[in-house]
């Protein structure tokens, strides 16, 4: 897991773009290190739960998370973005022209990114909002739905 400072930096993304860019780069590097050690990493923004004064705007957070996914793309074929509005903004930040349904996984819908951006072309995504998905959703996404992985 990476990123307790990530949420506070994202909150000021519009006001201080260079600080947000540095933090997004730091989080991307931490995620890449985590991916070298194990097959899967979680980038989170609210350890211990959000508080009203520390939650960045969904568009700022989504843009930053999209950049982290792009930065990790060399080691990631599939990602989940939790938070409905945030997921929408992250998908835009990825440069997705559209997403196409692949099929159900863990009680959610696995999709493929359609884009002219080669870095994200064919990236598989689950956009998790609200009560979407069952208890094993994150593990099902990591393993491709295989129980033996």
Buried (B, 14 or more C-beta within 10 A) or exposed (E): EBBEEBBBBBBBBEEEEEEBBEBBEBBBBBBBEBBEEEEBBEBBBBEEEEEEEEBBBBBBBBBBBBBBBBBBBEEBEBBBBBBEEBBBBBBEBBBBEEBEEBEEBBBBBBBBBBBEBEBBBEBBBBBBBEEBBEEBBBBBBBBEBEEEE
